[in-house]
Each structure stands twice: as C-alpha cells, then as structure tokens.
Amino acid sequence: MAGTVLAVLPSALLAPGPLVEQVFAFPTGRGEWETPAASPLPGRLLADLGPFGWYAAMTLLAAGGVAVAVSLWVRPPAGLVPAADRLAVGLCTAFLLAPAGRFGYLALPVLLSVWARLAEAPSRVAPARSRVVATGSAARPVLVGGDR
C-alpha cells in the first residue's frame, strides 16, 4: 500500500483535479461527463430515482466500504486467495452500489479471483531434470587411459 501511495501522491499533490474527477466524481455520477452505459445495477437504479435515490446509493456504498474494512480488520486474510476474494467482494460491492457503475466492471473481481487461484495452484508441468545434477558425473572429470 505504501508503494501505491508513493506512486500516486506526487500527481495528486501537483494536480488534484483529475484525481478527484476520475476517482470520486465520475463513479458517483457527479462528474463533468455522464457514463453512456445504462446498467441495471442497484446503485444506478437508486440514483435514477432522484436526489434521495442518489443519497441512498451513496449511503449503501459507504456502508459496503465500511463493512469490507471492518472484515479486513477483524479477520485479516491468511493467504493470497482469501485476500483476493476479500478484495473481489469489496470491488463487487463498489461496482454494484456506485451510482455510475457499469456491468462490465464486474469482470475485474472475477479476474482477480481466478488469477489468484492460478498463481497459487501447483504447476502441472514437472520441472526439467538435469542429467548432470541427477547423476553428479559432470562434477568430476572422467580419466581415460593415461590422462591424470
């Protein structure tokens, strides 16, 4: 996390406008441009009900974020796959409840979960064995005839 903060901090300090626009305003439906997607996700449907619906979607979004944070605090994940799954749940919650959420964003948590499982799965390909290491014969030269 510290690496991410160090990577983002300089641009956030030098030009905070684009960060606020892309990270906060656009996903909440308050950006300069609206998303052209009309997804049937709960956050979008709530936001379409008017100001009360938008506030309801934002409240649910914040509650979902707090619930994920509390779950990470109370019971931290013990490995790669549980951590990826918890992150995927958080991303699904955010994408489903964001007022400007899009259905295609849900591919990211799926990819995250699958990728973590592939990274942790044992390799099905057996490592190549070297005859030199297996027999140990290359470590000592073979003396033939009168060579010493």
Secondary structure as a PSIPRED ss2 file (coil, helix, strand):
# PSIPRED VFORMAT (PSIPRED V4.0)

   1 M C   1.000  0.000  0.000
   2 A H   0.000  1.000  0.000
   3 G H   0.000  1.000  0.000
   4 T H   0.000  1.000  0.000
   5 V H   0.000  1.000  0.000
   6 L H   0.000  1.000  0.000
   7 A H   0.000  1.000  0.000
   8 V H   0.000  1.000  0.000
   9 L H   0.000  1.000  0.000
  10 P H   0.000  1.000  0.000
  11 S H   0.000  1.000  0.000
  12 A H   0.000  1.000  0.000
  13 L H   0.000  1.000  0.000
  14 L H   0.000  1.000  0.000
  15 A C   1.000  0.000  0.000
  16 P H   0.000  1.000  0.000
  17 G H   0.000  1.000  0.000
  18 P H   0.000  1.000  0.000
  19 L H   0.000  1.000  0.000
  20 V H   0.000  1.000  0.000
  21 E H   0.000  1.000  0.000
  22 Q H   0.000  1.000  0.000
  23 V H   0.000  1.000  0.000
  24 F H   0.000  1.000  0.000
  25 A H   0.000  1.000  0.000
  26 F C   1.000  0.000  0.000
  27 P C   1.000  0.000  0.000
  28 T C   1.000  0.000  0.000
  29 G C   1.000  0.000  0.000
  30 R C   1.000  0.000  0.000
  31 G C   1.000  0.000  0.000
  32 E C   1.000  0.000  0.000
  33 W C   1.000  0.000  0.000
  34 E C   1.000  0.000  0.000
  35 T C   1.000  0.000  0.000
  36 P C   1.000  0.000  0.000
  37 A C   1.000  0.000  0.000
  38 A C   1.000  0.000  0.000
  39 S C   1.000  0.000  0.000
  40 P C   1.000  0.000  0.000
  41 L C   1.000  0.000  0.000
  42 P H   0.000  1.000  0.000
  43 G H   0.000  1.000  0.000
  44 R H   0.000  1.000  0.000
  45 L H   0.000  1.000  0.000
  46 L H   0.000  1.000  0.000
  47 A H   0.000  1.000  0.000
  48 D C   1.000  0.000  0.000
  49 L C   1.000  0.000  0.000
  50 G C   1.000  0.000  0.000
  51 P H   0.000  1.000  0.000
  52 F H   0.000  1.000  0.000
  53 G H   0.000  1.000  0.000
  54 W H   0.000  1.000  0.000
  55 Y H   0.000  1.000  0.000
  56 A H   0.000  1.000  0.000
  57 A H   0.000  1.000  0.000
  58 M H   0.000  1.000  0.000
  59 T H   0.000  1.000  0.000
  60 L H   0.000  1.000  0.000
  61 L H   0.000  1.000  0.000
  62 A H   0.000  1.000  0.000
  63 A H   0.000  1.000  0.000
  64 G H   0.000  1.000  0.000
  65 G H   0.000  1.000  0.000
  66 V H   0.000  1.000  0.000
  67 A H   0.000  1.000  0.000
  68 V H   0.000  1.000  0.000
  69 A H   0.000  1.000  0.000
  70 V H   0.000  1.000  0.000
  71 S H   0.000  1.000  0.000
  72 L H   0.000  1.000  0.000
  73 W H   0.000  1.000  0.000
  74 V H   0.000  1.000  0.000
  75 R C   1.000  0.000  0.000
  76 P C   1.000  0.000  0.000
  77 P C   1.000  0.000  0.000
  78 A C   1.000  0.000  0.000
  79 G C   1.000  0.000  0.000
  80 L H   0.000  1.000  0.000
  81 V H   0.000  1.000  0.000
  82 P H   0.000  1.000  0.000
  83 A H   0.000  1.000  0.000
  84 A H   0.000  1.000  0.000
  85 D H   0.000  1.000  0.000
  86 R H   0.000  1.000  0.000
  87 L H   0.000  1.000  0.000
  88 A H   0.000  1.000  0.000
  89 V H   0.000  1.000  0.000
  90 G H   0.000  1.000  0.000
  91 L H   0.000  1.000  0.000
  92 C H   0.000  1.000  0.000
  93 T H   0.000  1.000  0.000
  94 A H   0.000  1.000  0.000
  95 F H   0.000  1.000  0.000
  96 L H   0.000  1.000  0.000
  97 L H   0.000  1.000  0.000
  98 A C   1.000  0.000  0.000
  99 P C   1.000  0.000  0.000
 100 A C   1.000  0.000  0.000
 101 G C   1.000  0.000  0.000
 102 R C   1.000  0.000  0.000
 103 F H   0.000  1.000  0.000
 104 G H   0.000  1.000  0.000
 105 Y H   0.000  1.000  0.000
 106 L H   0.000  1.000  0.000
 107 A H   0.000  1.000  0.000
 108 L H   0.000  1.000  0.000
 109 P H   0.000  1.000  0.000
 110 V H   0.000  1.000  0.000
 111 L H   0.000  1.000  0.000
 112 L H   0.000  1.000  0.000
 113 S H   0.000  1.000  0.000
 114 V H   0.000  1.000  0.000
 115 W H   0.000  1.000  0.000
 116 A H   0.000  1.000  0.000
 117 R H   0.000  1.000  0.000
 118 L H   0.000  1.000  0.000
 119 A H   0.000  1.000  0.000
 120 E H   0.000  1.000  0.000
 121 A C   1.000  0.000  0.000
 122 P C   1.000  0.000  0.000
 123 S C   1.000  0.000  0.000
 124 R C   1.000  0.000  0.000
 125 V C   1.000  0.000  0.000
 126 A C   1.000  0.000  0.000
 127 P C   1.000  0.000  0.000
 128 A C   1.000  0.000  0.000
 129 R C   1.000  0.000  0.000
 130 S C   1.000  0.000  0.000
 131 R H   0.000  1.000  0.000
 132 V H   0.000  1.000  0.000
 133 V H   0.000  1.000  0.000
 134 A H   0.000  1.000  0.000
 135 T H   0.000  1.000  0.000
 136 G C   1.000  0.000  0.000
 137 S H   0.000  1.000  0.000
 138 A H   0.000  1.000  0.000
 139 A H   0.000  1.000  0.000
 140 R C   1.000  0.000  0.000
 141 P C   1.000  0.000  0.000
 142 V C   1.000  0.000  0.000
 143 L C   1.000  0.000  0.000
 144 V C   1.000  0.000  0.000
 145 G C   1.000  0.000  0.000
 146 G C   1.000  0.000  0.000
 147 D C   1.000  0.000  0.000
 148 R C   1.000  0.000  0.000
